[in-house]
Amino acid sequence: MTKADIVNEISRQTGLEKGAVLAIVEKLMDVVKDSMAGGNNVYLRGFGSFVVKTRKEKTARNISKNTTLKIPEHKIPAFKPSKVFMDAVKED
């Protein structure tokens, strides 16, 4: 399902204009992205959590040059679905 499909489905179910729904969906994504970029997690009860995880520093190898390099500690975005979400997916 694409963002356009989501907008169409919400518009169909609510009767709202597609332009308004698109603006809301995009603003939701902006708020989640900006919050996570600021180091804050986003919790949506019954859906899941968008969390910022920290990857530890590690050593990697370039096999073709036979060299090692350090990959510094860095943050990555992650999604953890809620139990309700997981149970709904497992039922299908």
N, C-alpha and C positions, 0 to 999 in steps of 0.2 A: 504494500500500500504506500502510495506516495503522498506528499504534502497536499497535492491537488485533490487526491482521492479523499483525504481526511476532510479537507475544506468542503468538498461536495457533499459528503455524508453528513457532516454537522449542519450544513445549510439545509439539506433535505429534511433532517429530523427536527430542526428547530424552526424552520421557516424564515431564518435570517438571511439577508443578502450575502452572496458569496464574498463580496468585497469586504464587508464588515467581519465576516468569519476569518478571512485570510489575514486581516489586520490583527485580530485577536490571537490567532495561532502564531503569527510571526512575532508579536510582542511577547507571548509566553516563552518562545524560544530565546528571544533576546534577554529576558529577565533571568532565565535559567543560566544562560551562557555568561552573562555579566556577573551573576552571583557566584558562580563557580570560578570565574577568572579572578574574583576577589578573595578566593579561598574559602567561601561559604558553601555548605551543603544545602540541597533543596529537598524537602520531604513532602511528598504528596500522599496523604493517608489513603490507603486502599489501592494505590497504584505502585508506588515505589520511591526510592531515594536516588537522587543524583548526587554522588559523593566525589570528593577530590581525594585521590589516593597518591601516596608518595612512593615512588620506586627508589630503592636504595642504589647506591653507586655499585657498579659492577665492572668486571674486566671482560672485554670481548676480544676475539681473535679475528684477524684478517688472514684467512688461510692461504690466499694466493700470494701474499707478500710475507707470510710467516711472521707477522708482527702482532703485538697486543696493544690495546688502547683502553683507556678508562672512559666509561660512560658515566657522567656525573649523576647524582641524585636529581630526580625530576618528578614533577607532578603530572598525573594523568586523570582525565575524567572517567567515571565509571557509573554504571546504573545497577542498582540492586532492587529487583522486583519485590513487592510485598507478598506476604503469604497468600492473600486473597487473589492477587494477580497470578501467582504460581499455580494455585489450585485451579483457577479458571482455565489456564493453558493446559494443565495435565488432564483435565476432563475430556478434552477433544481427542 
